[in-house]
Amino acid sequence: MTLELSLNQQPAHARQGSSIGQPLTRRDGFLKVTGAARYAADNHPPGMLYAVLAVSSIARGRVAALDVEAAKAHKGVVEVMTPKNRPALAADPDAKDHPFMFRLDLLQNDQVRYPNQSIAVVIAETLEAATEGAALLSPRYEVMPARVGLDGAESIVPRAVGVGGPAVQHKGDVEAGLKSAKTRIEATYETPAQYHNAMEPHAIVVAWEGDTLSIDTPSQGLAMAQGRIAGLFGIAPENIHIRSPFLGGGFGSKGMISGPQVLGILAARLVGRPVKLVLRREQMYGPVGHRAPTRQTLRMGMDGEGRLTALDHHAKTASSTFDDFFEPAADASHTLYASPAIATSHDAVRLDTGTPLFMRAPGEATGSIALESAIDEAAYACGMDPLEFRLRNYAEVEPMTGKPFSSKALRECYRQAAETFGWASRPIQPRLMRDADGFLTGWGMGTATFPAIMFQAEARAVLRADGSGVMETGAQDMGQGAWTAFAQIAADGLGLDIDQVDFRAGSSDLPNAGIAGGSGHTATAGMAIHNAGAAVIARLADLATGDEGSPLYGAGNEGVLARGGRLYRRDDESRGESYAEILTRAGLTEIEGHGKGAPDPASQEAYAKHAHGAVFAEVKVDPDFGQIRVTRLVGAFAAGRVINPRLVRSQYYGGMIWGVSFALHEEAITDRRSGRIQNANLAEYHVPVNADVPSIEALLVHEDDPHVNALGIKGVGEIGITGTAGAVANAVWHATGVRPRRFPVRIEDLLG
Amino acid sequence: MRDFSYVRANSLDAARQAAALPGAMLLAGGTTLIDLAKCGVAEPETLVDIAHLKGLDRIEVNERGATIGALARMSHVADHADIKSRFPAVSEALWQAASAQIRNMATIGGNLMQRTRCPYFRDPANFPACNKRQPGSGCSAIGGVTRGHAVLGISDACIAMYPGDLAVALVAFDAIVHLGERHIPVDDFFLLPGTTPDREHAIEPGEMITGIEIPGSASARRSTYLKIRDRQSYEFAAASAAVGIEFEPDGRTIRDLRVALGGVATKPWRARAVENALKGKVLEPDTVRAASLLAVEGSVDHGANHYKVELAPRVVARAIRKLGETA
């Protein structure tokens, strides 16, 4: 996949001499607003059939009967795939070779373990026929009672939380710290199950040709998806070509290939024709992950100056009955506030739900809203301003490990955001501010943080004799702007103007770019691009400096600069020549270089690496109705080098709006008798509408980080939710004097 | 697929005839019907398209009142200058309903036929029991998720909430529904569930809504629609009130008062007890507050929706007070 660049003015990088740092608009924006961008479900290979899932009504039990005949008799239905005729797989979908592999429901038997689990696939000539065929299956079940809610099953202590993290950790003696404290608080908060609800549903278009597979499907991790499919079908990964140029949002739910996507591949194999399978909205509430509910209890002790003497954070969460993903909510207390004693622990129940998975800031978001609420309570208990309290407990080193931070401009974030917001005039007592219309007004704040993670990525760079360049990496654009940011890094890495670079991404036949997740994609794939660029420039410099006919002859690699499609002598910039001249004289049509991006083990060991931010929120609450409206949000974030401030600001906005959503809107509501989610649609599963976010500011705080990676990039995709959700909750308290204990906060919580 | 016939009616009479056939349903804006067909509640055998019929989208307002054609779009009525000045509650109710996209498509006649958002009603595949869909099959909502269910006008057979906004304002101002030649008060058009929750409207086979008529009045002219909800837009009411008021020449004594509630009842809910308690009284905060409590007389909640019982009188009181302040 490659994008044509169409800029209607001289691009900023041409004026500034670099691409990195410029606020370019999305290079794929024009394609998207004109409808020309081709998403997975837009593909229609010749002879394609439509597959529709039949999903379980019940939460637990078995499918006793399916009326396959009735479905097959329906006009247009070609085949019905059930456990009886589903093509064989080379691997057990219930196998778990490593913590990053999740069990899939691929019609391996008649068991039902959550609502909306796939129980059959109907394949037909039209979408309508397949849909009706699925309805005609009229399943009969043997039903067992559903286990629902955080008290719905026996509690266990998981072996690990998140991906391989310890469920229980501590440093120092929390009980002694609490005992010695002058002031103590203990508080419990509940967060609900939430669903990713990406605008684009999971979709797959599959064509088999012998044992090779051609797939269009949205993926945040092309190489991982390729590997998973290869393992399930017993074919070589290189025989699987996945295209994923655009995702209509992923948020973690497209990180791993999901069961329904694999069922699309199986359906195509069964009928021997290309198949398209697209989830309906309500079918996204089950097999493609969610954010698990939590109940978190925090205990804090403070000395006479408001310094923490102990911090204890316990989180109860839930997973499915058949797989392990435990929201690592309590781990949010490892990194933010200094305390001589910190303990974090988790327990969990296994419920009849689909397996929860990574959802934008998994653990960080849930943990943050509880931690930031408790910090607010602690500050008030000490009679201190919440910002002053946070500064009093500012962590100069990572609290849990004692490691120095690779960089931490959080003080500057606090300062800039507080000043912009006007925080200084805030009364400490709640329920003191009213606006001219009589609305209770409250100001709250929260600290944002997210780890700076890197995975593994590769890139391939090419310089061509016509002076242009190519950069290839199988990066994934979920909407965050990868097409643009990576092209900017590529342009600088190749020493070319951005419109001289053909940047290719979004396809599994390109070098493995790793996963677009963990807020680590720009750093990881960006470093691979940067290094590939450096490698090909080094080869070019070798050619020039070893060629007597070049003005660069004898300069040596170290003595050469690449800029604007030319190499220059570092000691004499009047001496240089173009890439085209060097390659043409060498008789080469092109040269290539390869680069990798990966975390540096030595600096991983030496430093704690996190992005930070501060978010301030204003809410207004109608005193009679308990109706809450967020009226202002100001965030300031420090996340290392900013590749594209326009895109980065958008990520912060999106995260902050999600924080509002977390505090006030999002909740999957379950019928306790059936275990079914009763608001599995976008009319009743609420996220903020535009009118819910009237004013939002995101300030970019300068931060140089020499340790995270050579480009100094941390990551901006998830941090905005953290801090914001708590800031809104704390503003609600400040307005009303009512402390939110369960989220989202609703009218009935404030009616009094 | 599930086949159905599509008929494009070329006249009102043709539409009525076609719609009288078993399994036939009228299609106008489609915002409710297509939604209900997708979730398996509506299974029309014939769709009779009336969206293009001429002359049914007129909005006429004069001293006596307003007449609005069944095919007038919600957004057009909401934005009509005379509706805004003579029936502010009607305009405000429409503005706060649904989303901009839906308001641009949905018609006034279709709006009156809007059905409940009860999640059990809307999910026949997973909850077969629903007296509204299948008389005698039971009610899945009772004992289930009930935060959005009604607290007024419920029965053992059904607690589904009437979700609309416009009809609340219409009930407050004694609007008349025109079913061709037959005219009935809008309050009688909507039926209580009782033992027959499947029957929601007093409309007979072969009848069709041709328009509505809203009598002009001083109370309609000084009116408002107040809608409370968690989200700023695109959400059904937690509680809402359409209120109109007319004062005696002293500017303080209430001559006429109209109060109707939304978001809390099985149909648009006229709160006559509140009206009667305040007519002839001087508008004082304590009097208004006490009288507003009568709005939820006889309410029965199912736990999660108890807050509506608390909220609704406050919404009524605020709306009355607000109209008093604009005196």
Interface residues (C-beta under 8 A of the other chain):
Chain A: S57 G76 P115 T126 E128 A129 T131 E132 A135 D622 D624 F625 G626 Q627 I628 R629 L664 H665 I669 T670 D671 R672 R673 S674 R676 Q678 N679 A683 E684 H686 P688 V689 N690 A691 D692 P744 R746 I747 E748 L751
Chain B: M1 R2 G40 R117 P119 Y120 D123 A125 N126 F127 G143 G144 V145 R147 I228 R229 D230 R231 Q232 S233 Y234 E235 A238 H306 Y307 E310 L311 R314 V315 A317 R318
